[in-house]
Amino acid sequence: MERFIMGIDPGTNFMGYAIIKITGNRQKPELVVSGVLDMDKLTDPYLKLQRIFRRTLQVIDAYHPDELAIEAQFYGKNVQSMLKLGRAQGVAIAAALQRDIPIFEYAPRKIKMSVTGSGTASKEQIALLLSKFMTIRTTSEMLDETDAIAIAYCHYLQSSNSLLPEGETCKSWNDFIKKNPGKVI
């Protein structure tokens, strides 16, 4: 049994995307494809949204993911940035919905916590740890790409935790330990 998860790190200048494959019940994920859609030189914001929609559909049609995991909006430096990010996220979600793919949204802290154990980890720390879980190339120019891999990996971890009953999640390591007495050393 194979399961493909697409991860998207939305953005209006750079959008990271990745597809990971899980084979069987306990296999480590394998990176199938990853990349960055570079729209930095485009000035028309609507053309950027069109490119996001088209590239997302291209990747979906090429690899047929079973699920899409995407980073949730967050309030950063200003409201305008959040609105632009929300548009990029919405367009990517619309592309997945066009192909009837279920959507899963994760807050940045949740993604960082899932991959590194720390909700305040840097992009570089995330990339370094991901390289220990699967074969990826990591360079400082690829951080949007490794963020997309991290989002897909976060969804894999959240959706395949066999120690918890279906639908139940944990807020921290301590919460996980409390819910699993005797199963964690």
C-alpha positions in Angstrom: 0.0 0.0 0.0 1.4 3.4 -1.0 0.3 6.8 0.2 1.4 10.1 -1.3 1.4 13.3 0.7 1.9 16.7 -0.9 3.3 19.5 1.3 3.0 23.2 0.3 4.8 26.1 1.9 2.7 28.9 0.4 4.1 32.3 -0.6 3.7 34.9 -3.2 7.4 35.2 -4.0 8.5 31.6 -3.4 6.2 28.6 -3.0 7.8 25.4 -1.8 6.2 22.1 -2.7 7.0 18.4 -2.0 5.6 15.0 -2.4 6.5 12.2 0.0 5.7 8.5 -0.4 4.9 6.2 2.4 5.0 2.5 1.6 3.4 0.0 4.0 2.6 0.7 7.7 5.9 1.4 9.3 8.2 2.6 6.4 10.1 5.8 6.6 8.8 8.3 4.0 10.6 8.7 0.8 10.9 12.1 -1.0 9.5 11.7 -4.5 9.8 15.3 -5.7 10.3 18.8 -4.3 10.9 22.2 -5.6 10.3 25.9 -5.4 8.1 28.0 -7.7 10.0 31.3 -8.0 7.8 34.3 -8.6 10.0 36.9 -7.1 10.5 38.8 -10.4 6.7 39.0 -11.2 5.1 42.2 -10.3 1.4 41.4 -11.0 -0.1 39.8 -7.9 -2.8 38.1 -9.9 -0.3 36.5 -12.3 1.5 35.1 -9.2 -1.8 33.6 -8.0 -2.3 32.1 -11.4 1.1 30.6 -11.4 0.6 29.1 -7.9 -2.7 27.5 -9.1 -1.2 26.1 -12.3 2.0 24.7 -10.7 0.0 23.1 -7.9 -2.3 21.4 -10.4 0.8 20.3 -12.5 2.4 18.6 -9.5 -1.0 17.0 -8.5 -1.6 15.7 -12.0 1.9 14.3 -12.3 2.1 12.5 -8.9 -1.6 12.1 -7.8 -1.2 12.8 -4.0 -3.7 11.3 -1.7 -3.6 14.3 0.7 -2.4 17.9 0.8 -0.8 19.3 3.9 -0.3 23.1 3.9 1.0 25.7 6.3 -1.7 27.8 8.0 -1.6 31.5 7.8 0.1 33.4 10.6 0.4 37.0 11.6 3.9 38.1 10.9 5.3 41.5 10.3 2.1 43.2 9.0 -1.5 42.6 7.9 -0.7 43.0 4.2 1.8 40.1 4.3 -0.8 37.9 6.0 -3.4 38.8 3.4 -1.0 37.9 0.5 0.0 34.7 2.2 -3.7 33.8 2.7 -4.4 34.4 -1.0 -1.5 32.1 -2.0 -2.7 29.5 0.4 -6.3 29.7 -0.8 -5.2 29.3 -4.5 -3.2 26.2 -3.7 -6.1 24.8 -1.7 -8.5 25.5 -4.5 -6.2 23.6 -6.9 -6.2 20.6 -4.6 -10.0 20.8 -4.2 -10.3 20.9 -8.0 -8.9 17.3 -7.9 -10.9 16.2 -4.8 -7.8 16.0 -2.5 -8.4 16.3 1.2 -6.7 19.3 2.8 -4.9 19.4 6.2 -3.6 22.6 7.6 -0.8 23.0 10.2 0.3 26.0 12.2 4.0 26.8 11.8 4.7 25.9 15.5 3.0 22.5 15.0 5.2 21.7 12.0 8.4 22.8 13.8 7.4 20.8 16.9 6.6 17.7 14.9 9.9 17.7 13.0 12.3 19.0 15.6 10.6 18.7 19.0 10.8 22.5 19.4 8.2 25.0 18.2 10.8 27.7 17.8 13.3 25.8 15.6 14.9 27.6 12.7 14.5 26.7 9.1 18.1 25.5 9.1 17.4 23.2 12.0 14.3 21.8 10.3 16.3 21.1 7.1 19.1 19.4 9.1 16.7 17.1 11.0 14.8 16.2 7.8 18.0 15.0 6.2 18.3 12.5 9.0 14.7 11.1 8.4 14.9 10.9 4.6 17.3 11.6 1.7 17.1 15.2 0.8 19.6 17.8 -0.4 19.9 20.8 1.9 21.3 24.2 1.0 20.4 27.6 2.3 18.8 28.5 -1.0 16.3 25.7 -0.6 14.6 26.6 2.7 11.1 27.1 1.1 11.5 23.6 -0.4 12.6 22.0 2.9 9.7 23.7 4.6 7.3 22.0 2.2 9.0 18.7 2.9 8.6 19.4 6.6 4.9 20.2 6.2 4.3 16.8 4.4 6.4 15.0 7.0 4.5 16.7 9.8 1.2 15.4 8.3 2.7 11.9 8.0 3.6 12.0 11.7 0.3 13.4 12.8 -1.8 11.0 10.7 0.2 7.8 11.4 0.7 7.8 15.1 -0.3 4.3 15.9 0.1 4.7 19.7 -2.9 7.1 19.9 -6.5 6.4 19.1 -7.7 7.7 15.7 -8.4 11.4 15.8 -6.6 12.0 19.1 -3.5 14.3 19.1 -1.0 15.4 21.6 0.0 19.0 22.4 3.5 18.2 23.7 5.9 15.4 24.5 4.6 15.4 28.1 1.1 15.1 26.9 2.1 12.2 24.7 3.8 10.4 27.6 0.8 10.9 29.8 -1.5 9.4 27.1 0.9 6.4 26.7 2.0 5.1 30.1 4.4 2.2 29.8 4.8 2.6 26.0 7.5 5.4 26.2 10.8 4.8 27.8 
